[in-house]
Amino acid sequence: MGSLDDMALQKLAELEAGNLRRRLKETDRNAGAYVERDGRSLISFCCNDYLNLAHDPRVLEAAKKALDERGASSGASRLVTGNHSIFTELESRLAELKKTDDCLVFGSGYLANLGIIPTLMKPGDLVLADELSHSCLLAGTDLSGATAFRFRHNDLEHLIDLLTTHRAAAKNCLIVTDGVFSMDGDLAPVAEMAEIAKEHDAWLMTDDAHGIGVLAEGRGSSFVSGAKADVPLQMGTLSKAIGSYGGYVCASQPVIDLLRTRARTLIYSTGLPPASAAAAIAALDIIEAEPAYAALPVEKANRFTRALNLPAAESPIVPLVLGDPETTLKASAFLEEQGFLVTAIRPPTVPQGTARLRFTFTALHRDEDIDRLADLVRTQILKPRAAE
């Protein structure tokens, strides 16, 4: 073996020693909340398909129709081959949902953030990011070359301090945050942040990957206070509650026009498969027509938190912080033995010392399964820890 393999093996051994090595495990998703792994049927509490729309017959039928009529691929960048009319329809629907002028769809949420932020921000500009923002927001910030600082999680006073100290020296300023934080399940104070941004001539960008479809009748985190918060850049994904694939940003017409002509991850990437766009449109139809159904994942999450006397869930995501990776892996393995798939989340996805079980709840989780899971967590995971 050469030096490349030697390096890889050394790093893998270091990760293994810290219980931080990751492995892919073959797992086939079925309809509802069920998966097949190692010949067993498990109830999954780790999937982001919050409304179970990836298997909804209406969504599947729309995808199949687009596949038959439009093919399996877009063929090239949308700026090269021309723009499928189905993308125009999808972007119009998302803009309507988010109450903006227009929308631009990307190949994924990660690609969206790697394209949006460097297009808008340059050296000499300022980006302020919540310290728990998703990796792609931080990666996009790094690519922009702008001066960047992170403010303490949901700490508005710290955000104001950074703006007061650094805003005047920058030409433009962008504040970025998750709308729903993917590992903690809590919400950003979006309405308050929007007011702070306006006072300091800054632009607020929210990543609503885990909010669209399940909060505020599906409109997402910018709407949880009732009225739409003044968020100029509402970004998100189509791969979670929407049950399809892709990313998007909803914004004003000038901003979308600029991104169409300068966002590198749009210009140099093949467009989404038409079937993915069609599936997303069908999912939006369901969400808009059935707001009570869209509210179910958060209701299910709160059934779980009440059973364990945890803080009320703000989203379909409920974390149970256990601390070290080894303990968390053992808890995950125990739950799998009992028929539940709950993934152990470890650093660097979360900060050191905060390894956790991340429970996600979907519309089709049965109440009796939630209750049984909560009982196992209470009696077999939390109670022994309390006795130590």
C-alpha positions as a LaTeX table, in Angstrom:
\begin{tabular}{lrrr}
\hline
Residue & $x$ (\AA) & $y$ (\AA) & $z$ (\AA) \\
\hline
Met1 & 0.00 & 0.00 & 0.00 \\
Gly2 & 1.10 & 3.55 & $-0.67$ \\
Ser3 & 1.15 & 6.68 & 1.45 \\
Leu4 & $-2.45$ & 7.58 & 0.56 \\
Asp5 & $-3.75$ & 4.30 & 1.99 \\
Asp6 & $-1.44$ & 4.64 & 5.01 \\
Met7 & $-2.88$ & 8.06 & 5.76 \\
Ala8 & $-6.47$ & 6.83 & 5.38 \\
Leu9 & $-5.90$ & 3.81 & 7.61 \\
Gln10 & $-4.31$ & 5.93 & 10.30 \\
Lys11 & $-7.22$ & 8.38 & 10.34 \\
Leu12 & $-9.74$ & 5.54 & 10.37 \\
Ala13 & $-7.98$ & 3.95 & 13.35 \\
Glu14 & $-8.10$ & 7.27 & 15.22 \\
Leu15 & $-11.81$ & 7.63 & 14.53 \\
Glu16 & $-12.45$ & 4.04 & 15.58 \\
Ala17 & $-10.65$ & 4.62 & 18.88 \\
Gly18 & $-12.93$ & 7.57 & 19.63 \\
Asn19 & $-16.13$ & 5.78 & 18.57 \\
Leu20 & $-16.44$ & 8.34 & 15.78 \\
Arg21 & $-16.07$ & 6.19 & 12.67 \\
Arg22 & $-19.18$ & 6.12 & 10.49 \\
Arg23 & $-20.40$ & 3.20 & 8.39 \\
Leu24 & $-23.17$ & 2.86 & 5.86 \\
Lys25 & $-25.72$ & 0.19 & 6.77 \\
Glu26 & $-28.01$ & $-1.22$ & 4.13 \\
Thr27 & $-31.51$ & $-0.14$ & 5.09 \\
Asp28 & $-34.54$ & $-0.26$ & 2.78 \\
Arg29 & $-37.35$ & 2.18 & 3.47 \\
Asn30 & $-40.92$ & 1.00 & 3.20 \\
Ala31 & $-44.20$ & 2.89 & 3.30 \\
Gly32 & $-45.13$ & 4.50 & 6.59 \\
Ala33 & $-42.47$ & 4.55 & 9.29 \\
Tyr34 & $-40.96$ & 1.15 & 8.57 \\
Val35 & $-37.55$ & 0.03 & 7.29 \\
Glu36 & $-35.86$ & $-3.29$ & 6.60 \\
Arg37 & $-32.37$ & $-3.88$ & 8.01 \\
Asp38 & $-30.51$ & $-7.17$ & 8.38 \\
Gly39 & $-33.67$ & $-9.11$ & 7.60 \\
Arg40 & $-35.70$ & $-7.35$ & 10.30 \\
Ser41 & $-38.52$ & $-4.83$ & 10.10 \\
Leu42 & $-37.81$ & $-1.79$ & 12.28 \\
Ile43 & $-39.84$ & 1.30 & 13.13 \\
Ser44 & $-37.75$ & 4.26 & 12.07 \\
Phe45 & $-37.52$ & 7.30 & 14.32 \\
Cys46 & $-34.60$ & 8.84 & 12.44 \\
Cys47 & $-36.08$ & 9.81 & 9.06 \\
Asn48 & $-36.69$ & 13.38 & 7.90 \\
Asp49 & $-39.61$ & 12.38 & 5.65 \\
Tyr50 & $-41.87$ & 13.98 & 8.25 \\
Leu51 & $-45.11$ & 13.64 & 6.29 \\
Asn52 & $-44.28$ & 10.23 & 4.79 \\
Leu53 & $-44.92$ & 11.72 & 1.37 \\
Ala54 & $-42.05$ & 9.87 & $-0.31$ \\
His55 & $-44.35$ & 6.83 & $-0.48$ \\
Asp56 & $-47.66$ & 8.64 & $-0.88$ \\
Pro57 & $-49.49$ & 7.23 & $-3.93$ \\
Arg58 & $-50.32$ & 10.73 & $-5.18$ \\
Val59 & $-46.67$ & 11.77 & $-5.08$ \\
Leu60 & $-45.52$ & 8.54 & $-6.69$ \\
Glu61 & $-48.06$ & 8.86 & $-9.48$ \\
Ala62 & $-46.90$ & 12.40 & $-10.28$ \\
Ala63 & $-43.28$ & 11.26 & $-10.35$ \\
Lys64 & $-44.07$ & 8.29 & $-12.60$ \\
Lys65 & $-46.01$ & 10.47 & $-15.03$ \\
Ala66 & $-43.10$ & 12.94 & $-15.28$ \\
Leu67 & $-40.65$ & 10.07 & $-15.72$ \\
Asp68 & $-42.67$ & 8.67 & $-18.61$ \\
Glu69 & $-43.24$ & 12.01 & $-20.30$ \\
Arg70 & $-40.00$ & 13.90 & $-19.58$ \\
Gly71 & $-37.34$ & 11.24 & $-19.03$ \\
Ala72 & $-35.05$ & 10.33 & $-16.16$ \\
Ser73 & $-32.68$ & 13.33 & $-16.37$ \\
Ser74 & $-32.63$ & 17.01 & $-17.20$ \\
Gly75 & $-29.63$ & 16.33 & $-19.43$ \\
Ala76 & $-27.46$ & 19.27 & $-18.41$ \\
Ser77 & $-27.51$ & 22.60 & $-16.63$ \\
Arg78 & $-30.82$ & 24.39 & $-16.97$ \\
Leu79 & $-28.95$ & 27.30 & $-18.57$ \\
Val80 & $-27.60$ & 24.99 & $-21.29$ \\
Thr81 & $-30.45$ & 22.66 & $-22.21$ \\
Gly82 & $-33.22$ & 25.13 & $-21.51$ \\
Asn83 & $-35.55$ & 25.22 & $-18.57$ \\
His84 & $-38.14$ & 22.47 & $-18.18$ \\
Ser85 & $-41.58$ & 24.00 & $-17.72$ \\
Ile86 & $-42.02$ & 21.80 & $-14.67$ \\
Phe87 & $-39.26$ & 23.76 & $-12.89$ \\
Thr88 & $-41.08$ & 27.02 & $-13.58$ \\
Glu89 & $-44.22$ & 25.51 & $-12.07$ \\
Leu90 & $-42.38$ & 24.27 & $-8.99$ \\
Glu91 & $-40.64$ & 27.60 & $-8.42$ \\
Ser92 & $-43.93$ & 29.45 & $-8.78$ \\
Arg93 & $-45.59$ & 27.18 & $-6.23$ \\
Leu94 & $-42.77$ & 27.61 & $-3.71$ \\
Ala95 & $-42.78$ & 31.39 & $-4.12$ \\
Glu96 & $-46.53$ & 31.41 & $-3.53$ \\
Leu97 & $-46.17$ & 29.26 & $-0.41$ \\
Lys98 & $-43.42$ & 31.48 & 0.98 \\
Lys99 & $-45.07$ & 34.75 & $-0.16$ \\
Thr100 & $-42.14$ & 36.00 & $-2.21$ \\
Asp101 & $-41.70$ & 37.33 & $-5.76$ \\
Asp102 & $-39.87$ & 34.32 & $-7.10$ \\
Cys103 & $-37.91$ & 31.18 & $-6.31$ \\
Leu104 & $-34.90$ & 29.30 & $-7.63$ \\
Val105 & $-34.50$ & 25.53 & $-7.34$ \\
Phe106 & $-31.07$ & 23.89 & $-6.96$ \\
Gly107 & $-29.87$ & 20.29 & $-7.10$ \\
Ser108 & $-29.85$ & 19.96 & $-3.29$ \\
Gly109 & $-30.00$ & 22.06 & $-0.16$ \\
Tyr110 & $-26.24$ & 21.85 & 0.25 \\
Leu111 & $-25.71$ & 23.03 & $-3.33$ \\
Ala112 & $-28.16$ & 25.87 & $-2.73$ \\
Asn113 & $-26.18$ & 27.28 & 0.19 \\
Leu114 & $-22.85$ & 26.80 & $-1.59$ \\
Gly115 & $-24.29$ & 28.85 & $-4.44$ \\
Ile116 & $-26.36$ & 31.54 & $-2.72$ \\
Ile117 & $-23.94$ & 32.91 & $-0.15$ \\
Pro118 & $-20.85$ & 33.30 & $-2.39$ \\
Thr119 & $-23.00$ & 34.98 & $-5.03$ \\
Leu120 & $-24.26$ & 37.60 & $-2.61$ \\
Met121 & $-21.24$ & 38.05 & $-0.33$ \\
Lys122 & $-17.63$ & 38.94 & $-1.18$ \\
Pro123 & $-14.40$ & 39.95 & 0.60 \\
Gly124 & $-15.13$ & 43.16 & 2.44 \\
Asp125 & $-18.61$ & 41.97 & 3.41 \\
Leu126 & $-19.68$ & 40.53 & 6.77 \\
Val127 & $-21.48$ & 37.25 & 7.52 \\
Leu128 & $-22.79$ & 36.50 & 11.01 \\
Ala129 & $-23.91$ & 32.91 & 11.61 \\
Asp130 & $-25.57$ & 31.16 & 14.50 \\
Glu131 & $-22.94$ & 28.79 & 15.87 \\
Leu132 & $-25.25$ & 25.78 & 15.35 \\
Ser133 & $-26.07$ & 26.60 & 11.75 \\
His134 & $-26.02$ & 23.70 & 9.32 \\
Ser135 & $-22.67$ & 22.77 & 7.81 \\
Cys136 & $-23.65$ & 24.01 & 4.34 \\
Leu137 & $-24.41$ & 27.52 & 5.61 \\
Leu138 & $-20.96$ & 27.66 & 7.16 \\
Ala139 & $-19.33$ & 26.14 & 4.07 \\
Gly140 & $-21.03$ & 28.69 & 1.83 \\
Thr141 & $-19.82$ & 31.44 & 4.13 \\
Asp142 & $-16.24$ & 30.16 & 3.92 \\
Leu143 & $-16.40$ & 30.07 & 0.11 \\
Ser144 & $-17.60$ & 33.69 & $-0.06$ \\
Gly145 & $-14.39$ & 35.15 & 1.36 \\
Ala146 & $-16.41$ & 37.53 & 3.55 \\
Thr147 & $-15.36$ & 38.30 & 7.10 \\
Ala148 & $-17.31$ & 35.90 & 9.30 \\
Phe149 & $-18.21$ & 35.59 & 12.97 \\
Arg150 & $-20.44$ & 33.13 & 14.80 \\
Phe151 & $-22.85$ & 34.26 & 17.49 \\
Arg152 & $-23.90$ & 32.09 & 20.40 \\
His153 & $-26.88$ & 29.90 & 19.65 \\
Asn154 & $-30.08$ & 31.97 & 19.49 \\
Asp155 & $-28.35$ & 34.70 & 21.53 \\
Leu156 & $-29.75$ & 37.94 & 20.12 \\
Glu157 & $-27.70$ & 40.12 & 22.45 \\
His158 & $-24.51$ & 38.54 & 21.13 \\
Leu159 & $-25.74$ & 39.07 & 17.57 \\
Ile160 & $-26.39$ & 42.75 & 18.30 \\
Asp161 & $-22.94$ & 43.10 & 19.89 \\
Leu162 & $-21.29$ & 41.69 & 16.75 \\
Leu163 & $-23.33$ & 43.98 & 14.52 \\
Thr164 & $-22.47$ & 46.99 & 16.66 \\
Thr165 & $-18.78$ & 46.13 & 16.57 \\
His166 & $-18.31$ & 45.03 & 12.96 \\
Arg167 & $-21.17$ & 46.21 & 10.75 \\
Ala168 & $-19.82$ & 49.68 & 9.98 \\
Ala169 & $-16.59$ & 48.28 & 8.51 \\
Ala170 & $-18.39$ & 46.05 & 6.01 \\
Lys171 & $-20.04$ & 46.97 & 2.73 \\
Asn172 & $-22.84$ & 44.39 & 3.02 \\
Cys173 & $-23.92$ & 42.17 & 5.91 \\
Leu174 & $-25.69$ & 38.81 & 5.90 \\
Ile175 & $-27.09$ & 37.01 & 8.96 \\
Val176 & $-27.58$ & 33.26 & 8.50 \\
Thr177 & $-29.36$ & 30.74 & 10.69 \\
Asp178 & $-31.33$ & 27.54 & 10.57 \\
Gly179 & $-35.06$ & 28.17 & 10.96 \\
Val180 & $-35.35$ & 24.80 & 12.73 \\
Phe181 & $-32.06$ & 23.48 & 14.07 \\
Ser182 & $-31.54$ & 20.00 & 12.69 \\
Met183 & $-29.84$ & 18.44 & 15.72 \\
Asp184 & $-31.67$ & 20.25 & 18.53 \\
Gly185 & $-35.13$ & 20.70 & 17.05 \\
Asp186 & $-35.54$ & 24.21 & 18.45 \\
Leu187 & $-36.51$ & 27.26 & 16.40 \\
Ala188 & $-34.59$ & 30.42 & 15.66 \\
Pro189 & $-36.33$ & 33.61 & 16.84 \\
Val190 & $-36.85$ & 34.53 & 13.20 \\
Ala191 & $-39.20$ & 37.51 & 13.64 \\
Glu192 & $-36.90$ & 39.15 & 16.20 \\
Met193 & $-33.82$ & 38.47 & 14.07 \\
Ala194 & $-35.53$ & 40.05 & 11.07 \\
Glu195 & $-36.12$ & 43.26 & 13.03 \\
Ile196 & $-32.53$ & 43.32 & 14.26 \\
Ala197 & $-31.25$ & 42.78 & 10.72 \\
Lys198 & $-33.35$ & 45.66 & 9.40 \\
Glu199 & $-32.11$ & 48.01 & 12.13 \\
His200 & $-28.49$ & 47.32 & 11.12 \\
Asp201 & $-29.00$ & 47.27 & 7.33 \\
Ala202 & $-28.29$ & 43.54 & 7.23 \\
Trp203 & $-29.98$ & 40.74 & 5.27 \\
Leu204 & $-31.41$ & 37.72 & 7.05 \\
Met205 & $-31.21$ & 34.27 & 5.45 \\
Thr206 & $-32.95$ & 31.27 & 7.02 \\
Asp207 & $-32.37$ & 27.62 & 6.17 \\
Asp208 & $-35.85$ & 26.17 & 6.58 \\
Ala209 & $-35.01$ & 22.59 & 5.60 \\
His210 & $-36.79$ & 21.21 & 8.69 \\
Gly211 & $-39.57$ & 23.81 & 8.83 \\
Ile212 & $-41.23$ & 23.77 & 5.43 \\
Gly213 & $-44.19$ & 21.43 & 5.33 \\
Val214 & $-44.61$ & 21.03 & 9.09 \\
Leu215 & $-44.70$ & 24.48 & 10.72 \\
Ala216 & $-47.34$ & 27.20 & 10.30 \\
Glu217 & $-49.58$ & 25.13 & 8.01 \\
Gly218 & $-46.54$ & 24.13 & 5.99 \\
Arg219 & $-45.21$ & 27.61 & 5.27 \\
Gly220 & $-42.29$ & 27.17 & 7.65 \\
Ser221 & $-40.37$ & 29.01 & 10.33 \\
Ser222 & $-40.83$ & 32.52 & 8.89 \\
Phe223 & $-44.56$ & 32.23 & 9.61 \\
Val224 & $-44.69$ & 30.75 & 13.13 \\
Ser225 & $-45.59$ & 34.10 & 14.73 \\
Gly226 & $-48.68$ & 34.36 & 12.54 \\
Ala227 & $-47.62$ & 37.08 & 10.13 \\
Lys228 & $-44.74$ & 36.54 & 7.72 \\
Ala229 & $-41.44$ & 37.68 & 9.20 \\
Asp230 & $-39.42$ & 40.02 & 7.00 \\
Val231 & $-36.87$ & 37.45 & 5.82 \\
Pro232 & $-35.36$ & 38.44 & 2.44 \\
Leu233 & $-33.84$ & 34.99 & 1.82 \\
Gln234 & $-35.91$ & 31.91 & 2.66 \\
Met235 & $-33.91$ & 28.84 & 1.72 \\
Gly236 & $-34.83$ & 25.19 & 2.26 \\
Thr237 & $-34.94$ & 21.69 & 0.84 \\
Leu238 & $-37.43$ & 19.47 & $-0.94$ \\
Ser239 & $-35.96$ & 16.29 & 0.56 \\
Lys240 & $-37.55$ & 16.25 & 4.00 \\
Ala241 & $-41.25$ & 16.97 & 4.61 \\
Ile242 & $-41.72$ & 17.51 & 0.86 \\
Gly243 & $-40.63$ & 13.89 & 0.31 \\
Ser244 & $-38.62$ & 14.50 & $-2.88$ \\
Tyr245 & $-35.17$ & 15.95 & $-3.58$ \\
Gly246 & $-33.61$ & 19.34 & $-4.26$ \\
Gly247 & $-33.06$ & 22.73 & $-2.66$ \\
Tyr248 & $-34.55$ & 26.18 & $-3.19$ \\
Val249 & $-34.39$ & 29.82 & $-2.22$ \\
Cys250 & $-37.38$ & 32.16 & $-2.23$ \\
Ala251 & $-36.59$ & 35.87 & $-2.51$ \\
Ser252 & $-37.28$ & 39.08 & $-4.41$ \\
Gln253 & $-37.19$ & 39.18 & $-8.20$ \\
Pro254 & $-33.83$ & 41.03 & $-8.47$ \\
Val255 & $-32.14$ & 38.60 & $-6.08$ \\
Ile256 & $-33.45$ & 35.53 & $-7.90$ \\
Asp257 & $-32.46$ & 37.02 & $-11.26$ \\
Leu258 & $-28.92$ & 37.60 & $-9.95$ \\
Leu259 & $-28.68$ & 34.03 & $-8.63$ \\
Arg260 & $-29.89$ & 32.63 & $-11.95$ \\
Thr261 & $-27.00$ & 34.26 & $-13.73$ \\
Arg262 & $-24.23$ & 33.97 & $-11.11$ \\
Ala263 & $-24.80$ & 31.09 & $-8.67$ \\
Arg264 & $-22.09$ & 28.61 & $-9.63$ \\
Thr265 & $-23.88$ & 25.57 & $-8.20$ \\
Leu266 & $-26.80$ & 26.30 & $-10.51$ \\
Ile267 & $-24.77$ & 27.21 & $-13.59$ \\
Tyr268 & $-22.43$ & 24.22 & $-13.44$ \\
Ser269 & $-24.82$ & 21.50 & $-12.20$ \\
Thr270 & $-27.33$ & 19.40 & $-14.08$ \\
Gly271 & $-30.91$ & 20.31 & $-13.20$ \\
Leu272 & $-33.07$ & 18.12 & $-11.02$ \\
Pro273 & $-34.65$ & 15.05 & $-12.60$ \\
Pro274 & $-38.14$ & 16.11 & $-13.76$ \\
Ala275 & $-39.69$ & 13.35 & $-11.64$ \\
Ser276 & $-38.26$ & 14.97 & $-8.48$ \\
Ala277 & $-39.83$ & 18.30 & $-9.40$ \\
Ala278 & $-43.18$ & 16.66 & $-10.16$ \\
Ala279 & $-43.10$ & 14.80 & $-6.85$ \\
Ala280 & $-42.45$ & 18.05 & $-4.99$ \\
Ile281 & $-45.38$ & 19.77 & $-6.69$ \\
Ala282 & $-47.70$ & 16.91 & $-5.74$ \\
Ala283 & $-46.44$ & 17.08 & $-2.15$ \\
Leu284 & $-47.14$ & 20.82 & $-2.01$ \\
Asp285 & $-50.69$ & 20.11 & $-3.19$ \\
Ile286 & $-51.19$ & 17.73 & $-0.25$ \\
Ile287 & $-49.64$ & 20.07 & 2.32 \\
Glu288 & $-51.74$ & 23.03 & 1.24 \\
Ala289 & $-54.95$ & 20.97 & 1.12 \\
Glu290 & $-54.42$ & 19.15 & 4.44 \\
Pro291 & $-53.00$ & 21.53 & 7.10 \\
Ala292 & $-54.14$ & 19.25 & 9.94 \\
Tyr293 & $-52.07$ & 16.44 & 8.45 \\
Ala294 & $-49.06$ & 18.75 & 8.16 \\
Ala295 & $-49.33$ & 19.48 & 11.89 \\
Leu296 & $-49.15$ & 15.82 & 12.93 \\
Pro297 & $-45.34$ & 15.40 & 13.18 \\
Val298 & $-45.05$ & 18.10 & 15.85 \\
Glu299 & $-48.07$ & 16.66 & 17.67 \\
Lys300 & $-46.44$ & 13.22 & 17.66 \\
Ala301 & $-43.17$ & 14.69 & 18.93 \\
Asn302 & $-45.02$ & 16.31 & 21.82 \\
Arg303 & $-46.66$ & 13.02 & 22.75 \\
Phe304 & $-43.11$ & 11.69 & 23.22 \\
Thr305 & $-41.81$ & 14.71 & 25.17 \\
Arg306 & $-44.82$ & 14.65 & 27.51 \\
Ala307 & $-44.24$ & 10.96 & 28.25 \\
Leu308 & $-40.63$ & 11.67 & 29.22 \\
Asn309 & $-41.24$ & 15.02 & 30.92 \\
Leu310 & $-38.97$ & 16.74 & 28.40 \\
Pro311 & $-39.39$ & 20.33 & 27.19 \\
Ala312 & $-42.21$ & 20.66 & 24.67 \\
Ala313 & $-41.17$ & 19.94 & 21.10 \\
Glu314 & $-41.10$ & 22.92 & 18.74 \\
Ser315 & $-40.56$ & 20.77 & 15.66 \\
Pro316 & $-40.61$ & 17.06 & 14.72 \\
Ile317 & $-37.06$ & 16.72 & 16.10 \\
Val318 & $-36.40$ & 15.72 & 19.73 \\
Pro319 & $-32.79$ & 15.28 & 20.92 \\
Leu320 & $-31.76$ & 13.22 & 23.94 \\
Val321 & $-28.23$ & 14.28 & 24.83 \\
Leu322 & $-26.27$ & 11.42 & 26.44 \\
Gly323 & $-22.80$ & 12.97 & 26.28 \\
Asp324 & $-20.17$ & 10.54 & 25.06 \\
Pro325 & $-20.23$ & 8.60 & 21.77 \\
Glu326 & $-19.85$ & 5.13 & 23.33 \\
Thr327 & $-22.87$ & 5.52 & 25.59 \\
Thr328 & $-24.92$ & 6.90 & 22.74 \\
Leu329 & $-23.97$ & 4.07 & 20.38 \\
Lys330 & $-24.92$ & 1.50 & 23.02 \\
Ala331 & $-28.30$ & 3.19 & 23.53 \\
Ser332 & $-28.94$ & 3.21 & 19.80 \\
Ala333 & $-28.00$ & $-0.48$ & 19.54 \\
Phe334 & $-30.33$ & $-1.34$ & 22.43 \\
Leu335 & $-33.27$ & 0.42 & 20.79 \\
Glu336 & $-32.53$ & $-1.37$ & 17.52 \\
Glu337 & $-32.67$ & $-4.70$ & 19.37 \\
Gln338 & $-36.12$ & $-3.64$ & 20.58 \\
Gly339 & $-37.29$ & $-2.87$ & 17.03 \\
Phe340 & $-36.64$ & 0.88 & 16.81 \\
Leu341 & $-34.19$ & 2.63 & 14.51 \\
Val342 & $-32.81$ & 5.71 & 16.28 \\
Thr343 & $-29.43$ & 6.91 & 15.07 \\
Ala344 & $-26.61$ & 7.98 & 17.38 \\
Ile345 & $-25.43$ & 11.48 & 16.44 \\
Arg346 & $-21.79$ & 12.11 & 17.32 \\
Pro347 & $-19.14$ & 14.82 & 16.84 \\
Pro348 & $-18.32$ & 16.57 & 14.60 \\
Thr349 & $-22.01$ & 16.74 & 13.64 \\
Val350 & $-22.68$ & 17.98 & 17.18 \\
Pro351 & $-20.26$ & 19.63 & 19.65 \\
Gln352 & $-17.94$ & 17.53 & 21.76 \\
Gly353 & $-19.64$ & 16.18 & 24.86 \\
Thr354 & $-23.13$ & 16.36 & 23.33 \\
Ala355 & $-23.49$ & 13.03 & 21.50 \\
Arg356 & $-27.18$ & 12.24 & 21.37 \\
Leu357 & $-30.04$ & 10.16 & 20.19 \\
Arg358 & $-32.00$ & 12.21 & 17.65 \\
Phe359 & $-35.64$ & 11.20 & 17.47 \\
Thr360 & $-37.70$ & 12.39 & 14.51 \\
Phe361 & $-41.46$ & 12.00 & 14.31 \\
Thr362 & $-43.64$ & 11.56 & 11.28 \\
Ala363 & $-47.33$ & 11.85 & 10.56 \\
Leu364 & $-47.76$ & 8.08 & 10.29 \\
His365 & $-46.07$ & 7.04 & 13.53 \\
Arg366 & $-48.58$ & 5.10 & 15.62 \\
Asp367 & $-49.29$ & 6.42 & 19.10 \\
Glu368 & $-48.76$ & 2.97 & 20.65 \\
Asp369 & $-45.29$ & 2.77 & 19.08 \\
Ile370 & $-44.39$ & 6.22 & 20.40 \\
Asp371 & $-45.56$ & 5.21 & 23.87 \\
Arg372 & $-43.56$ & 1.96 & 23.81 \\
Leu373 & $-40.46$ & 3.81 & 22.64 \\
Ala374 & $-40.86$ & 6.41 & 25.39 \\
Asp375 & $-41.23$ & 3.67 & 28.00 \\
Leu376 & $-38.03$ & 1.99 & 26.85 \\
Val377 & $-36.13$ & 5.27 & 26.91 \\
Arg378 & $-37.43$ & 6.12 & 30.37 \\
Thr379 & $-36.82$ & 2.75 & 32.01 \\
Gln380 & $-33.77$ & 1.45 & 30.17 \\
Ile381 & $-31.79$ & 4.55 & 29.21 \\
Leu382 & $-32.70$ & 7.48 & 31.46 \\
Lys383 & $-33.44$ & 5.65 & 34.73 \\
Pro384 & $-30.10$ & 3.77 & 34.86 \\
Arg385 & $-28.25$ & 7.03 & 34.15 \\
Ala386 & $-30.09$ & 8.80 & 36.95 \\
Ala387 & $-29.08$ & 6.02 & 39.36 \\
Glu388 & $-25.37$ & 6.35 & 38.57 \\
\hline
\end{tabular}
